[in-house]
C-alpha cells in the first residue's frame, strides 16, 4: 500500500487527484492539506505517509521549501512535486532540496502512477515532457556551439590532414612518414591543434573532429 498526503491550495485539484489516485488498488490518500506547513503539522502528529504529492506554489510553505524541510528534519517520507511551472530551473531546485520527483500538471494518469511506484523504489523521476524539452534545448546549444566553432576556427590543409590521421589512430611517426614531415613537426602540429580547438588531449581532439565533421 502506498499512503499519500496531498498538498495543494486548490480544493478542486486535491479532490481530482484523490479521485484519480484512489481508484487504483494499493494507493491510499491519508490526508489532504492546503500548504506545506500543514503537511509538517501532520507529520509531527504522527501521521504516516510514504509520499507527499505537493504543488510547488502554495501559501506559507511551498513545495520546494517543504521538500527541503522534510529532508532536514530526517523524515523518510518522499516528496513528489507537481507543478504547472514546466521549467528545468524549478525542477533542479526541487531535486536539490530533496524532492524525489518533479512532474508537470499536464501529465497523463499512467505517468503519474509510474512515477509514484518508481519513487517508492527509492528512485527519482522527472516528467517526460520536461526531459524531452531539456534534451532538445541541449541539442540546440550543441549545434550552435558546433557552428560557432566551425566559423571561428580556420584550419590549414596540413592541419586537416594531420587531424584526420590522428583520428585514424596513427602515431606521430606514422603521420610523419605518411605526410613526409619530421616527427617533431607532427608533434608540434598535434599540440597546436589541441590548443586551437580547446581540446584537453588527443582523445578529445578526435571527438571534436568527429562532432564537427572533419572525419567520418
N, C-alpha and C positions, 0 to 999 in steps of 0.2 A: 504494500500500500504506500502510495506517495501522498503525504499530507502537505497541503499548501495553504499559505496565508496570502490573500490578495490585498495589494495596497495600491489604491488609485483614488483620486479625489472626485472622480465622476461615478456616481452610483450606477448609472446605466451601463457603463463599461464593466464595472465589477460584476453586475448581475449577468451580463452577457458572457463574461469569462467563466463565471461559476457554472452557468448552464452548459456551456460548451465542454468544460473540463469534466464535470461530474457525470456526464452521460457515458464516459469511458470507465470501464471497470478497473479498479486498482488505483484510482486517483480521487482524493477527497479534499474539499476545501474546508479547513478547520476554523477559519476566521476571515472576515473582510474588514478592512480599515481604510481611512481616507488619507493617511500620511505616514511618514517614516517613524515619527515619534510614537505613534500608536502601535506600530509593529514592535518597537523596543519595549513598550509597556507590556505587551502580551508575552513577550519572551521572558521578561522579568517576573511575570506572574506564573511562569512555568508552562505556558502553552508550548507544545511540541510541534514543530513543523520541519519537514525535510527541505522545502523550498519556499522562498518568498518570491512571489511573482509581482514585481513592483514597477509602477510607472516611473519615468525619470523625473518628471516635473510635478512636484507636489508641494503644498504649503508646509511650513515648519521644518520638515526634513525631507529632501528629495531622494531619489533612488540611488544616486551615486554616493551621497553622504551616508545613506543608510547602509550600503554595502561596506563602506569604509569603517563605520562604527561597529557593525557586526563582526568584521574581521578583527578589529582592535580589541573587542571585548571577548574574543575567543569562542563565539558561538559556532557550532558545527553546521548550522543552517546555511544553505546555499542561496544566493540571490540571483534571480534572473530578471534583468532589466528589460522592460517592454516599453518602446518609445516611438513617437512619431518623428523624432529627430534622427533621420536617416543619414547620419554624418559620422565618419570614422573617428573624428576628434572625440565625440561623446562616447563612442564605443571604447576607444583607447582609455579614456578616463575611467570608464566603468570597470574595465578589466584591471587597471592599475589599482583601483580602490578595493578590489577583492570580489567583484561580481564574477559569477560562473558563466554567464551568457548575456548576450545583448541581441534583442530581437526587434525588428520593425513591427509596428502595429498592423501592417497590411499583410503579414504572413498568413499562409494557409494553415488550416487546422492540423493537417498532417505534420507540418514542420514544427508547430508548437509542441505537439505530443512527442515527436522525435527528440526535440531539444530537452524536454523535461526528463525523459528516460536517459538521455545522454549525460545530462548533468548529474543524475542520480548515481552514475557510474564513476563520478569524480572527475569528469572531463569538462572542458569548456566548449562553448559553441557561439558562433557569430552568424547572424542572419545571412542566408544565402544571397539575397539581393545585394546586401552591403558588401559581401565578399566579392561578388562579380564587379560591382562598382569600383572597388579598390583595385582589383586586378586590371580593369580597363584603364583606369587613371595611371596606374604604374606602367602599363604597356605604352600608353601615350607619351609619358615622360621619357621612357627609354628611347622611343622613336625620335622624339625631339632632340634628346641628347646626342643620339647617333648622327642625326642630320647636322647638328651643330658642329660636332667633331669632324665630320666629313668636310664641311665647308671651311673649317679653320685650319686643318692640317693638310699641307701640301707635301706630298712625297715625291722624291725624285725617282727616276726609273730604276736606279740602282737600289734605292731603299725598298721599293716594291718587290724587286727580285729577291733581295735578302729576306724580306718579311715572308714571302711565300715559301722560301726554302727552310726558314726557321719553323714555319707551321708544318712543313713536311717532316720535321724531326731531324734534320741534318745537323751535324756538329759544325763548329766554326771551321775546322779544317776541311770538311767535306764541302761546305759552302764556298770556301776559298778556292778549292780545286775546280769547282764547277763554274765559278764566275771569273777565274783567272786573277784572283786577288790574293794578297798576303793574308795570313791568318790574323795578324794584328789589325789589318784594315777591317776585316769582318767583325772582329771583337769590338772595335770602336763603333762600327755601324750598328751592331746589336745594342750597345749601350745607348747610342744616340736615339734609336727607335724607342727604346724603353722610356727614355726621358721625354721624347717628343709626344708620345701618346699618353704619358702619365701612368703607364703600367708599373706594377711593382716588381715584376720579374718576367722571365721568358714565357712562363705559363699564362700569365695574364695578358701578355703581348699577343700570344696566339689567340686567346679568347677575343681580344679586341679585333684582330684581323678577321676572324670568322664572323663576329657580330656585325661588322661593318662591310662585309662583302669583298674583302681583299683576297680571301681564299675561300674555296668551296667547302 
